[in-house]
Amino acid sequence: MSQAPFYVSPEQLMKDRADFARKGIARGRSVVVMRFDEGILLLAENPSPTLHKIAEIYDRIGFAAVGKYNEFETLRQAGVRYADLRGYSYDRTDVTARGLTNAYAQTLAGVFTTESKPFEVELVVAELGLTAAGDQLYRLSYDGSVIDESEHVAIGGQADAITAALAGVATSQMTLREVFAHGVQALGAATQATLATEALEAAILDRTTTKQRTFRRLDDAAMSRLREA
């Protein structure tokens, strides 16, 4: 006599998947993305010089992620292909953070609802506007949900603590040096540690550049200069 198949309610199944994803994300070091007066800063606690959490997607679009590296790297590469294809087929100005975010949300939601294991990732997609009013920040969760932010957004295991540390701070009115200091302080406060420059990864989307591509990584020397009083 065959046994009845093991039954799990849809509610319990979704809860188990969400708990699994959150636990994986919580183990990762955090990232904070902040607007400043001349662009957008992407800042991460990341001691690895090669396994980047921060990257360029297109001319004015940056990408930041936490969680399982191979999963968010797959998403990053897919985003680059999406942007290149859309920019080639239509126009470079048709590549937007909103369109990319929608594509990521569909992928994450599809994996979360249909696959046995969800992606253990959180993402930020940031677009630099021609003016400060056009800047856009989108946070994507493991289940495809999307939140748009106005000043700054944190992801990762200490995201709540970082958000609390930056509560009420209007970073878009500050200089890069000021915003960098706030970001380092918030990351350090969340982990209750003083972070060395070598333990940080940073890049900016620079509105003042004359180049088409606005993404620029900050090396240790550049970050050290920003940390000088």
C-alpha positions in Angstrom: 0.0 0.0 0.0 1.5 3.3 -1.1 1.8 6.1 1.4 0.2 9.5 0.8 2.6 12.2 -0.4 3.9 14.5 2.3 1.8 17.7 2.2 3.1 21.2 3.0 0.6 24.1 2.8 1.5 26.9 0.4 1.7 29.4 3.3 4.2 27.2 5.1 6.2 26.6 1.9 6.5 30.3 1.2 7.4 31.0 4.8 10.1 28.4 4.8 11.6 29.8 1.6 11.6 33.3 3.0 13.2 32.2 6.2 15.9 30.3 4.2 16.7 33.3 2.1 16.8 35.8 5.0 19.2 33.6 6.9 21.5 33.4 4.0 21.4 37.2 3.4 22.0 37.9 7.1 25.3 36.1 7.0 26.7 38.6 4.5 28.4 41.9 5.1 26.2 44.9 4.3 26.1 47.5 1.6 24.8 51.1 1.7 24.0 53.3 -1.3 23.7 57.0 -0.7 23.0 60.1 -2.8 25.3 63.1 -2.5 25.2 66.5 -4.1 27.1 65.5 -7.3 26.2 61.8 -7.6 25.6 58.5 -5.9 28.0 56.6 -3.6 28.0 52.8 -3.4 29.8 51.6 -0.3 30.3 48.1 1.0 32.1 46.3 3.7 34.1 43.9 1.6 37.7 42.8 2.3 38.0 40.9 -1.0 39.8 42.9 -3.7 38.4 40.7 -6.5 34.9 39.5 -5.5 33.1 42.7 -6.0 29.7 43.5 -4.5 29.5 46.8 -6.4 29.5 47.1 -10.2 28.5 49.1 -13.3 25.6 48.0 -15.4 25.4 50.8 -17.9 26.3 54.4 -18.6 24.5 55.9 -15.6 23.4 52.7 -13.7 25.1 51.1 -10.8 24.5 47.7 -9.1 25.1 46.6 -5.5 24.4 43.2 -3.9 24.7 41.1 -0.8 24.2 37.4 -0.3 25.4 34.4 -2.2 28.1 35.6 -4.6 27.5 33.2 -7.5 23.8 34.1 -7.5 24.1 37.9 -7.5 26.9 37.7 -10.0 24.6 35.7 -12.3 22.0 38.5 -11.9 24.6 41.2 -12.6 25.7 39.5 -15.8 22.1 39.2 -16.9 21.6 42.9 -16.2 24.5 43.8 -18.4 23.2 41.7 -21.2 19.7 43.2 -20.8 21.2 46.8 -20.9 23.5 46.1 -23.8 20.7 44.5 -25.9 18.2 47.3 -25.1 20.7 50.1 -25.8 21.7 48.5 -29.1 18.1 47.7 -30.2 16.6 51.1 -29.3 18.7 53.9 -27.8 21.1 54.2 -24.9 18.7 56.5 -23.1 16.1 53.7 -23.1 18.2 51.8 -20.6 16.7 52.8 -17.3 17.0 51.6 -13.7 13.3 51.1 -13.6 13.3 48.8 -16.6 16.2 46.8 -15.2 14.5 46.6 -11.8 11.4 45.2 -13.3 13.4 42.6 -15.1 15.2 41.6 -11.9 11.9 41.6 -9.9 10.4 39.1 -12.4 13.4 36.8 -12.2 13.6 36.8 -8.4 9.8 36.3 -8.0 9.9 33.5 -10.5 12.7 31.7 -8.8 11.1 32.3 -5.4 7.7 30.8 -6.3 8.7 28.0 -8.6 12.1 26.7 -7.7 12.9 24.6 -4.6 15.5 27.1 -3.4 15.1 30.9 -3.6 18.0 33.2 -4.4 19.8 34.3 -1.3 20.4 37.9 -2.4 19.3 41.5 -2.0 20.0 44.1 -4.7 20.2 47.8 -5.2 19.9 49.3 -8.6 20.9 53.0 -8.7 20.5 55.4 -11.6 22.2 58.8 -11.8 19.9 61.5 -13.2 21.0 64.4 -15.3 20.0 66.5 -12.3 19.8 65.5 -8.7 16.0 65.3 -9.0 16.4 62.5 -11.5 18.4 60.1 -9.2 16.7 56.8 -8.5 17.4 54.1 -5.9 15.6 50.7 -6.0 15.9 48.0 -3.4 15.0 44.4 -4.5 14.4 41.5 -2.1 14.9 37.8 -2.6 11.2 37.4 -3.5 11.1 40.1 -6.1 9.5 42.8 -4.0 10.7 46.4 -4.9 11.1 49.5 -2.7 12.2 52.8 -4.1 14.2 55.1 -1.8 14.9 58.8 -1.9 18.1 59.5 0.0 19.9 56.2 0.9 19.3 52.5 1.1 21.0 49.7 3.0 21.0 45.9 2.3 22.4 42.9 4.1 22.5 41.5 7.6 22.9 44.8 9.3 20.6 46.8 7.1 18.2 47.8 9.8 21.0 49.1 12.1 22.5 51.1 9.2 19.2 52.6 8.3 18.6 53.6 11.9 22.1 55.2 12.0 21.3 57.3 8.9 17.7 58.1 9.9 16.9 61.8 9.1 20.2 62.4 7.3 19.6 64.2 4.0 22.7 62.9 2.2 21.7 64.4 -1.2 22.5 67.8 0.3 26.1 66.8 1.4 29.4 66.5 -0.3 31.0 63.2 -1.2 33.5 63.5 1.7 30.6 64.1 4.2 28.5 61.2 2.8 31.5 58.8 2.8 32.1 59.6 6.4 28.4 59.0 7.3 28.5 55.7 5.4 31.6 54.4 7.0 30.3 55.4 10.4 27.0 53.6 9.8 28.7 50.4 8.6 31.0 50.5 11.6 28.2 51.2 14.1 26.2 48.3 12.7 29.1 45.8 13.2 30.4 47.6 16.3 33.8 47.8 14.8 36.1 50.4 13.2 36.5 49.5 9.6 39.9 49.7 7.9 40.0 51.3 4.5 41.2 47.9 3.1 38.0 46.3 4.3 35.9 48.7 2.2 34.7 48.7 -1.4 33.4 51.9 -2.9 32.4 53.4 -6.2 30.5 56.5 -7.4 28.2 57.5 -10.1 29.7 61.0 -10.9 27.4 63.7 -12.3 30.3 66.0 -13.0 32.2 63.8 -15.4 32.3 64.7 -19.1 32.4 61.0 -20.1 29.4 59.0 -21.2 30.1 56.4 -18.5 29.7 57.8 -15.0 30.8 54.8 -12.9 34.1 55.1 -11.1 35.7 52.8 -8.5 37.5 54.4 -5.5 40.7 52.7 -4.7 42.3 52.6 -1.2 44.2 55.8 -1.8 41.1 57.7 -2.9 39.1 56.3 0.1 42.0 57.2 2.5 41.9 60.8 1.2 38.1 61.0 1.8 38.6 59.7 5.4 41.2 62.4 6.2 39.9 65.1 8.4 
